[in-house]
Amino acid sequence: SSGRRHPEWLLWRLFRQNIATKEMSGKVKHRAATNHAEAATVTVNEKILRECHALYTDTDNGLVVIGESLGLKLLPPRKKINVMLMGNHSAGKSSFINWYVEEHVQRTGVAIETQGFSFVTSGRKRESLTGNATLHLYPHFKPLQEIDGVVDYLTTEISTSKQKKFSLVTFIDTPGLVDGDMKYPFDVNQAMLWLGDLCDLIFVFFDPIGQALCKRTLNIVEQLNETHSERIRFYLSKADEAGHESDRQRVMMQIVQELCKRPGLNKTGFDMPTIYIPNPNKTVRCVNQIDQVCKDIEKTINQTIQTTLNQLEKDCEQISKLVDDALQADDAARSHNFRAKIKGMSFSLFGFLIPVLLLFQLLVASAPREVLIKFVGEPMAQSITSFMSPATAFWNTISDDNQLVIFASVLVVSGFCLLVSRFLNRSKPTLQRRSRKVLQEKREYVNTQVKSRKQKLYAEYLQQSVSDQDL
C-alpha cells in the first residue's frame, strides 16, 4: 500500500535494532573489561610514562600541536628506555635478554646467531616483525634506512612478558662482533654508533672464552665513550665458564689492561661486574652480580621518569612564555598602530587644511559681498569678513607673481604632509580577537590542566618510595 509500512516490517526492524544494540553492548562491555584488565597490570612507572607521552601527542590539545602553532618544536618523550647490548659473538647478549624476559625470544648458541639488529619489546601478543614493520613501530629509527642493507637485517620480537621491568624496556640486540675477514652485509660500525646516540644504556659484554679482546668491539666502544661515557656499562659475561677464580682474575686483568691502553677508556672508577645466567642445576662458586644489571636498568628508568616530568614542566613554562610574548607583542603592535594613526591623521588634516583655508580665503576676498550675504546671511558674512580681513589685507599686499609662488609652495607643503602621514600611518600586523582568545585558552590549559596533571604524576611517582606524610 502506498505511503504505509506493513506491521511485520516494523516488527522485523525493531527486532534487528534490538539484536544490534545487544551485540554493541556486549562489545562495549568486552572492550571495557579488556581495558580494565590491561590497566590492572600496568605499573605506576609505566602509567606515568604513558600519560606523559599522551600529554604531548594528543591530537587536539597535545603539547606538540600547541608548540607547532607557536613555532616551537617539541619531541614527545618515549614510553620506554632503550638498552643496547654489544660485544663479541657468543658473549651471552641474547641469553641475557631471554633470562631478563623469562621467555625464549632470542636464538642462542656458539655460532653467530644474531647477524642483524633485533629489537625486543613488550606488547599485547607474541609477534615477530620484519624490517619495514619495525620502522613503522619505531619511526624515530627510520634514519637507519640510509645505511645500505640494515633494513633487511632488522627485526622486532614482541613478547607478552611482564617480568622484572621489561614493560618499560626495549632491548636492542646487536650483531656479534668478530675480527679478521668476517664481512657484514652492512656497515655495522656506523649502525651501532648511530643507535648508541638514541640509547639510554649501552651494555658491553666481554666473553672470557677467547674473544673478549675483539678489536672491533673495543674500537666501537671507544668511539661511543667519547660522547656517551655515562651510558656505557661493562660486564664480564659467562663468568661461570671462566674456570677457577685465578683464571677469572687473569681474564679480567687482560681486559682491563687492553682497555687502559686506549686513552678514552682509561678512567678512574672503572667497574666490571661478573655475571652469568643462573642455573639451579649447576653449582658455581663464582659471585654472580647479574642483579646489578637489573639495578642499572631500574635506576635508568627512574631517572628517565624524573627527566620526563621535569622536561614536561619546562615545556609548559616555555609554551606559557611564548604565549605571553605573543600577547605582549600584539599589545605593543596595537599601541603602535594607535599612535601611528593619530600622527597620520594629524599630518593628513594639516595637509588638507592648508590648501582648503587658502582657497577659502581667496573665495571670500574675491566674492562680492552681496553673494556672500545671500548664501550665509548678513551677520555670518560680517563675521567671516572680519575674521578673514588680516589674511585678506596680507594677501593684497603680495604681487600676482608672488601669489603664484606662495600658492605652489602651499601645495608642495600639503603634498609633503600627506606623504608623511602615509608613512607614519603604516601599521603592524595584529592578532584577531579569536586568535588572542585561542592563545589565552592554550596558556590556561597548559598552566592549569597539564601542570596540575604533572604534579599528580610526580606525587604518584614519589609515593612509591616515600610516605604520604613527606609529600
C-alpha positions in Angstrom: 0.0 0.0 0.0 1.3 3.5 -0.9 2.8 5.6 2.0 2.3 2.9 4.6 4.6 0.2 6.1 3.4 -3.3 7.0 3.4 -4.2 10.7 5.6 -7.2 10.0 8.3 -5.0 8.5 8.2 -2.7 11.5 8.5 -5.6 14.0 11.4 -7.0 12.0 13.2 -3.7 12.0 12.7 -3.3 15.8 13.9 -6.9 16.3 17.1 -6.2 14.3 17.8 -3.0 16.2 17.4 -4.8 19.5 19.9 -7.5 18.4 22.3 -4.9 17.1 22.0 -3.0 20.4 22.7 -6.1 22.4 25.7 -7.0 20.2 27.1 -3.5 20.6 26.5 -3.5 24.3 28.3 -6.8 24.5 31.3 -5.5 22.5 31.5 -2.3 24.7 31.4 -4.4 27.8 34.0 -6.8 26.5 36.2 -3.9 25.4 35.8 -2.1 28.7 36.6 -5.3 30.6 39.7 -5.8 28.4 40.9 -2.3 29.0 40.3 -2.7 32.7 42.2 -5.9 32.8 45.1 -4.3 30.9 45.1 -1.3 33.2 45.3 -3.5 36.2 48.6 -5.0 35.1 50.2 -1.6 34.3 52.8 -0.5 36.8 52.9 3.1 38.2 56.0 3.9 36.3 54.6 2.6 33.1 51.4 4.6 33.7 53.4 7.8 34.3 55.4 7.5 31.1 52.3 6.7 29.1 50.4 9.7 30.4 53.3 12.0 29.8 53.6 10.7 26.2 49.8 11.2 25.8 50.0 14.8 27.1 52.4 15.5 24.2 50.8 13.5 21.4 47.1 14.3 21.9 45.7 15.3 18.5 43.6 18.2 19.9 45.4 19.6 22.9 48.8 17.9 22.8 51.9 19.9 23.7 53.4 19.0 20.3 50.4 20.6 18.5 50.4 23.6 20.7 54.1 24.1 20.3 53.9 23.9 16.5 51.2 26.6 16.5 53.7 28.8 18.4 56.7 27.9 16.2 58.2 25.6 18.9 59.2 22.1 18.0 58.7 19.6 20.9 59.6 15.9 20.9 57.3 13.6 22.8 59.0 11.5 25.5 59.5 7.8 24.9 57.3 5.4 26.9 60.3 3.0 27.3 64.0 3.2 27.7 66.3 1.7 25.0 69.1 -0.6 26.2 71.7 -1.7 23.6 73.7 -4.9 24.2 77.0 -5.2 22.3 80.0 -7.4 22.4 81.8 -10.2 20.5 79.8 -13.2 19.2 78.7 -15.7 21.8 79.2 -13.2 24.6 75.8 -14.0 26.1 73.8 -11.0 24.9 70.8 -12.9 23.6 70.9 -15.3 26.6 70.7 -12.3 29.0 67.7 -11.0 27.2 66.0 -14.4 27.4 66.8 -14.5 31.1 65.5 -11.0 31.8 62.3 -11.6 29.8 62.0 -15.1 31.1 61.0 -16.3 27.7 63.0 -17.7 24.8 62.6 -14.8 22.3 66.2 -14.8 21.0 68.2 -17.6 19.4 71.4 -18.5 21.3 74.4 -20.7 20.5 78.1 -20.8 19.9 77.6 -19.8 16.2 76.9 -16.3 15.2 73.2 -16.3 15.7 72.5 -12.6 15.7 73.6 -11.3 12.4 71.4 -8.1 12.4 69.8 -5.8 14.9 66.9 -7.3 16.9 64.5 -5.2 19.0 62.9 -7.0 21.9 59.9 -5.2 23.4 56.7 -6.0 25.3 53.3 -6.0 23.8 49.9 -7.5 23.8 50.7 -10.7 22.0 53.7 -12.6 20.8 54.8 -11.4 17.4 57.8 -11.1 15.1 58.2 -8.1 12.8 60.5 -7.6 9.8 62.5 -4.5 8.9 59.7 -2.4 7.4 57.3 -3.2 10.1 60.0 -2.4 12.7 60.5 1.1 11.2 56.7 1.7 11.3 56.7 0.6 15.0 59.7 2.8 15.8 59.5 5.8 13.4 62.4 7.5 15.2 64.7 4.7 13.9 63.9 5.4 10.2 67.2 7.2 9.5 68.7 3.6 9.7 67.3 3.2 6.1 70.2 5.5 5.0 72.7 2.8 5.9 72.6 0.3 3.0 71.5 -3.2 4.0 70.4 -2.6 7.5 66.6 -2.8 7.0 67.0 -6.3 5.6 68.7 -7.4 8.8 66.3 -5.6 11.2 63.7 -7.5 13.2 61.5 -7.0 16.3 60.4 -9.6 18.8 57.3 -8.7 20.8 56.7 -10.6 24.0 53.9 -10.5 26.5 56.2 -11.0 29.4 55.7 -8.7 32.4 58.8 -10.0 34.3 61.1 -7.5 36.1 60.9 -4.1 34.4 60.5 -5.5 30.8 57.3 -3.5 30.2 59.5 -0.3 30.4 62.5 -1.6 28.4 63.3 -2.1 24.7 66.4 -4.2 24.2 68.5 -3.8 21.1 70.4 -7.0 20.4 73.3 -6.2 18.1 75.3 -8.5 15.8 78.2 -10.4 17.4 81.4 -8.7 16.6 84.5 -10.5 15.4 87.9 -9.6 13.9 89.6 -10.8 10.8 87.9 -11.4 7.4 84.4 -11.5 8.7 82.2 -9.3 6.5 78.9 -7.9 7.4 76.1 -7.1 4.9 76.0 -3.5 6.1 78.3 -1.0 7.9 77.9 -2.5 11.4 80.2 0.2 13.0 78.1 3.1 11.6 74.8 1.5 12.5 75.9 0.8 16.1 77.3 4.3 16.6 74.0 5.8 15.3 71.9 3.6 17.6 74.2 4.4 20.5 73.1 8.1 20.2 69.4 7.0 20.8 70.0 4.5 23.6 69.7 5.2 27.3 72.1 2.4 28.3 74.8 0.6 26.4 75.8 -2.8 27.9 79.2 -4.1 26.8 79.6 -7.9 27.4 83.1 -9.3 27.5 83.3 -13.0 26.9 86.1 -14.7 28.9 86.4 -17.6 26.4 88.9 -16.2 23.9 87.1 -13.3 22.1 86.9 -10.7 25.0 89.6 -8.5 23.4 88.0 -8.2 20.0 89.5 -5.1 18.4 86.3 -4.2 16.5 84.3 -4.2 19.8 86.9 -2.0 21.6 87.1 0.4 18.6 83.3 0.9 18.7 83.2 1.2 22.5 86.0 3.8 22.4 84.0 5.9 19.8 80.8 5.6 21.9 82.7 6.5 25.0 83.7 9.9 23.5 80.1 11.2 23.7 78.2 8.7 25.8 80.6 7.6 28.6 77.8 7.9 31.2 75.6 5.4 29.4 78.2 2.6 29.0 78.4 -0.3 31.4 81.0 -3.1 31.2 80.3 -6.7 32.3 82.3 -9.9 32.3 79.6 -12.3 31.0 79.7 -16.1 31.3 81.8 -15.8 34.4 80.9 -19.3 35.4 82.7 -20.7 32.4 86.0 -18.9 33.0 87.4 -21.7 35.1 88.8 -21.2 38.6 88.9 -17.9 40.4 92.5 -17.3 39.3 91.6 -17.9 35.7 88.8 -15.4 36.0 91.0 -12.8 37.6 93.6 -13.2 34.9 90.9 -12.7 32.2 89.7 -9.5 33.9 93.2 -8.2 34.2 93.8 -8.8 30.5 90.6 -6.9 29.6 91.4 -4.0 31.9 94.9 -3.8 30.5 93.6 -3.7 27.0 91.1 -1.0 27.9 93.7 1.1 29.7 95.7 1.2 26.5 93.0 3.3 24.9 93.0 6.9 26.2 89.3 7.3 26.0 88.6 4.2 28.2 91.3 4.8 30.7 89.3 6.4 33.5 89.0 6.2 37.3 86.2 4.3 39.0 86.2 1.6 36.4 83.8 -1.2 37.3 83.2 -4.6 35.5 80.8 -6.9 37.4 81.0 -10.6 36.8 77.7 -12.0 35.6 76.3 -15.3 34.3 72.9 -16.8 33.7 71.8 -18.6 36.9 71.4 -22.4 36.6 69.9 -24.2 39.6 71.2 -27.5 38.3 74.8 -26.2 38.3 76.9 -25.4 41.3 79.1 -22.4 40.8 81.3 -20.7 43.4 81.7 -17.5 41.3 79.9 -14.5 42.6 77.1 -13.6 40.3 76.4 -9.9 40.0 73.7 -10.1 37.4 71.3 -8.4 39.7 73.5 -5.3 39.3 72.4 -5.2 35.6 68.8 -5.2 36.7 69.5 -2.4 39.2 71.2 -0.3 36.4 68.1 -0.7 34.3 65.8 0.2 37.1 67.9 3.2 38.0 67.8 4.4 34.4 64.1 4.0 34.3 63.7 6.1 37.4 66.0 8.8 36.1 64.1 8.8 32.8 60.8 9.3 34.6 62.2 12.2 36.6 63.7 13.7 33.5 60.5 13.3 31.6 58.4 15.0 34.3 61.0 17.8 34.6 61.0 18.3 30.9 57.2 18.4 30.9 57.2 21.3 33.3 60.0 23.1 31.3 58.0 22.7 28.1 54.8 24.1 29.8 56.7 27.1 31.0 58.2 27.6 27.6 54.8 27.5 25.9 53.4 29.9 28.5 56.3 32.3 27.9 55.8 32.2 24.2 52.1 32.9 24.6 52.9 35.8 26.9 55.4 37.2 24.5 53.0 36.9 21.6 50.2 38.7 23.6 52.7 41.4 24.7 53.9 41.9 21.1 50.3 42.1 20.0 49.6 44.8 22.6 52.7 46.7 21.6 51.6 46.5 18.0 48.1 47.8 18.8 49.6 50.7 20.8 52.0 51.5 18.0 49.1 51.4 15.4 47.0 53.7 17.6 49.9 56.3 17.9 50.7 56.0 14.2 47.0 56.5 13.3 46.9 59.7 15.4 50.1 61.1 13.9 49.0 60.1 10.4 45.6 61.8 10.9 47.2 64.9 12.2 49.5 65.3 9.2 46.6 64.4 6.8 44.4 67.0 8.4 47.2 69.6 8.3 47.9 68.7 4.6 44.3 69.1 3.6 43.6 72.1 5.8 46.3 74.4 4.4 45.1 74.5 0.7 41.4 74.5 1.9 42.0 77.6 4.0 43.9 79.3 1.2 41.1 78.6 -1.3 38.5 79.7 1.2 40.4 82.9 1.8 40.6 83.6 -2.0 36.9 82.9 -2.4 36.0 85.3 0.5 38.3 88.0 -0.8 37.1 87.8 -4.5 33.4 87.1 -4.0 31.1 90.1 -3.9 29.6 91.0 -0.5 26.0 90.6 -1.9 26.7 87.0 -2.9 28.2 86.1 0.5 25.2 87.7 2.3 22.9 85.7 0.1 24.5 82.4 1.0 25.2 82.8 4.7 23.3 85.8 5.8 24.4 89.3 6.8 25.6 88.5 10.4 27.6 85.5 9.4 29.0 87.3 6.3 30.1 90.2 8.6 31.8 87.7 11.0 33.6 85.9 8.2 34.8 89.2 6.6 36.1 90.4 10.0 37.8 87.2 10.7 39.5 87.0 7.3 40.4 90.6 7.0 44.0 90.3 8.3 44.7 87.4 5.8 43.0 89.4 3.0 45.0 92.5 3.7 48.2 90.5 3.8 47.3 88.7 0.6 46.5 92.0 -1.2 50.0 93.3 -0.4 51.6 90.4 -2.4 52.1 90.8 -6.1 50.5 88.4 -8.5 53.7 86.6 -9.3 54.5 86.0 -5.6 50.9 84.9 -5.0 51.5 82.0 -7.5 54.7 81.1 -5.8 53.0 81.0 -2.4 50.2 79.0 -3.8 52.6 76.5 -5.3 54.5 76.4 -2.0 51.4 75.7 -0.1 50.6 72.8 -2.5 54.1 71.3 -2.1 53.8 71.5 1.7 50.4 70.0 1.6 51.7 67.1 -0.6 54.6 66.6 1.7 52.3 66.4 4.8 50.2 63.8 3.0 53.2 61.7 2.2 54.5 62.0 5.8 51.0 61.0 7.0 51.0 57.9 4.8 54.5 56.9 6.1 53.5 57.4 9.7 50.2 55.6 9.3 51.9 52.3 8.4 50.6 49.7 10.9 52.0 46.5 12.3 50.1 43.2 12.0 48.0 42.3 15.0 46.1 39.3 16.1 42.4 38.9 15.7 40.3 38.6 18.8 39.6 35.0 18.1 43.4 34.3 17.8 44.1 36.1 21.1 41.4 34.1 22.8 42.8 30.8 21.4 46.3 31.8 22.7 44.9 32.6 26.1 43.0 29.3 26.2 46.2 27.4 25.4 48.1 29.2 28.1 45.3 28.5 30.6 45.2 24.8 29.6 48.9 24.4 29.9 49.1 26.2 33.3 46.1 24.6 34.9 45.5 21.2 33.2 48.9 20.0 32.2 50.9 21.3 35.1 48.3 20.0 37.6 48.5 16.6 36.0 52.3 16.7 36.1 52.1 17.5 39.9 49.8 14.4 40.4 52.1 12.2 38.4 55.1 13.3 40.4 53.2 12.6 43.6 52.3 9.1 42.4 55.9 8.5 41.5 57.2 9.7 44.8 54.6 7.7 46.8 56.4 4.5 45.7 59.5 5.5 47.8 58.3 7.9 50.5 55.4 8.1 52.8 52.4 10.4 52.3 53.5 12.5 55.3 56.6 13.5 53.4 54.7 14.8 50.3 
